[in-house]
Every structure is written in C-alpha cells, then in structure tokens.
C-alpha cells in the first residue's frame, strides 16, 4: 500500500451491528449459468403449475429463508437465490454481488487520483440457514470507500486487509433463540455495515472511520420477543490478539421503532501496527446509541458515538484522546425501484499536539462534518446509484489534512456504482 493517512483508520472503513449477521441448481456450474439462473428463476424445477379444475389448491409456499448479510437498504438481496441440497446441512444458498464504481474528487491524497474506476464488489456468498450446524462464507474482491480518506483499489484493499475470504464462520444453533458464531465475523462496532451494497450510501461515513470492519473471534447471539443481544470476544481491528470484548443490545420499542446500545473495548494492550490494524484505535474503546424508525416508505436512523483512547507510554500514546460524533441517516422509497438516501454527520476530537495526544481525525483536537446524498435504482437483480458527498474539516493540524500536501480542509466527491445482486 502506497499511503496510510495519519487519520489512524484503515483508510476506508466500516459497519452497522446486528444481533445476527447471517442473517437443486448444481453448484458446480460456471458463473454465467449461475447469473442467468438468478435473473430468470422460473425454471421447470421451481415453476408453479396451474391446478386442474376441481383439484385441491396447492399447499401454501414456505416463507423465504432469512439470508445474510445484514442490509439496511435501499438495496436488497435476491429473494430467490440458487440453492443446492447437501444432505445433513440441508439447503446451501448461493448468492453474491458484482458491481463497479466510478469516482471523481478534488483534493485527493498522495497515491490517489482525481478520477477512479474500480471493482467495488466481486463476491460470492454461500450459506446454510437450517439445522444445528450452519455456516456463512463470503469470498471475492471488494473495495470500501470512506469519506475524507484515500480511495484504495480493490486489489490493494483485499491484499492489505481481510484477504479473498473477508467473512467466514460456523454457526452452532442449539435453539431458535440462541446461537454461537466462530470465525471471521462482521464487527459489532458502530452503526454502519461493511460493504457498499449493505448500506444507505456507497461510501462509509466519518464515524465509521473510527470503527473496525471485520474481526476474528467468537460471538454469542440471543433473542427473546422484542429483545436481542450479541456479545463477542475478538481481535478488534484484525490484530490476531484476542483481547477485545464487544456487545450490542437492541430493543423494539414499537412496531416502528427500535433502540440499540453498543460497547467495545480492548481490555489489554496490542502493539501491532498495519494498514488493517491502526495501533491507536486498536487500543481504544467505542460506545454508541442508535434509534431506528421505519414507517412506510421512510427509514430513519440517528445515533451518537463516543470513542476513547487511553494514555499508554509503551505504545507511544503520550496523552489520552476521545472522539464525539453524531449522525442522521435515512431513505425514502418513491416506489419499488427508486429511492433516495442521505446522511449528515459531525465528529470532533480532544487533545492537542502540545500534550502529545494521538491523531484520531485530522490531527489532535480536529473535527469534521459531512453531507452525503445517494439516489438509488434497483429492478430485480440489477441496480445503479449515484452519490454526491462533501467533507469539511476544522482545526486541522499542519500536515494532517486532506489533499496532496495534507493542507486542505475539504473534499467533494461524486460517485456512481452499478451491478447485480444475484
């Protein structure tokens, strides 16, 4: 990787928590056949025959399986993915996302460009959702664009972060309301999901830059009525040292409203420093509280987030520092195909160069705000969306800002993303 910005993040990061992230077609066929089958699912194997006059009506169709990954919309997963019966594991569902991205921006960072064209997703997903032993595997290429940070091409991002299989776990399900996941997991930190297709917007936000994306570990999930909870022992920012504890608790206040409280912390000390494992953030804590409202065509989410990094002389952190942020996200669906999503957020940090505090945004004591608008179209497996975003930083420390010379305080971006979710 040519460049790591002093913002202290992976450069382009990170996801919304969920209590459970999992959410007969011949698996060996080439990809082209899979895509055709996904686009035109009405084969003789699954077509509904018209009953003869006087015959009994056909049995009611079973509800569609609850498949992963978690999606906030406006994009949605294919409701009729390919499946293959593998005996003891039951049906294994095969789905995926293939999409490209185009980007134009000002004040780009060193190693970045004014314009970019790249793969945003080239991922296959295989999962089982029945029986006492289940699994989820997501494999392929990906890039994760994030506000106010450099854009890293998919090939570099995959190599320097989570590899060609970013998420993979076994799920042990002793009962319908309790399960345990073991493997490479979606993080429980923050209020946005990992990959572009999972979220309201193409790019992740400023608050997302303070969270991890994927970690390795074990996670227990429990639900009962309106209440759900997840707790995890994991390696935080992909450090391979299992000293992070994370938890999320959610409660459905009504049929339209829910609240979620999350907390994560490194209970030890970790000196590792890589693109995927920024030392400062990997030795910190993160807390958030969110409210989500669904009402017809409207979905609104508001949340607050607090991060804290304690002083640790052994790691070169000479003074503690904190971040304080808030965001409002939402979407409005005009009809089944067209919707409009938007996000507004603000984040600030404590500390100063004089007291030796670490840089958590654009230098110690800096902050920023952003606006993002994302019109979206999806019909069947095909989707396309555009995005405009603006980031404005304040109290930028010399040499820690945006632009080729790290001396700019704003960035404007325009993006397009299009592809298929099959």
HELIX and SHEET records of a PDB file:
HELIX    1   1 UNK A   31  UNK A   39  1                                   9    
HELIX    2   2 UNK A   87  UNK A   89  5                                   3    
HELIX    3   3 UNK A  154  UNK A  160  1                                   7    
HELIX    4   4 UNK A  196  UNK A  198  5                                   3    
HELIX    5   5 UNK A  208  UNK A  210  5                                   3    
HELIX    6   6 UNK A  279  UNK A  282  1                                   4    
HELIX    7   7 UNK A  313  UNK A  315  5                                   3    
SHEET    1   A17 UNK A  82  UNK A  85  0                                        
SHEET    2   A17 UNK A  91  UNK A 105 -1                                        
SHEET    3   A17 UNK A 115  UNK A 128 -1                                        
SHEET    4   A17 UNK A 133  UNK A 142 -1                                        
SHEET    5   A17 UNK A 167  UNK A 175 -1                                        
SHEET    6   A17 UNK A 178  UNK A 186 -1                                        
SHEET    7   A17 UNK A 214  UNK A 224 -1                                        
SHEET    8   A17 UNK A 227  UNK A 234 -1                                        
SHEET    9   A17 UNK A 244  UNK A 252 -1                                        
SHEET   10   A17 UNK A 257  UNK A 266 -1                                        
SHEET   11   A17 UNK A 284  UNK A 295 -1                                        
SHEET   12   A17 UNK A 298  UNK A 309 -1                                        
SHEET   13   A17 UNK A 321  UNK A 333 -1                                        
SHEET   14   A17 UNK A 338  UNK A 349 -1                                        
SHEET   15   A17 UNK A 367  UNK A 379 -1                                        
SHEET   16   A17 UNK A 382  UNK A 394 -1                                        
SHEET   17   A17 UNK A 410  UNK A 421 -1                                        
END                                                                             
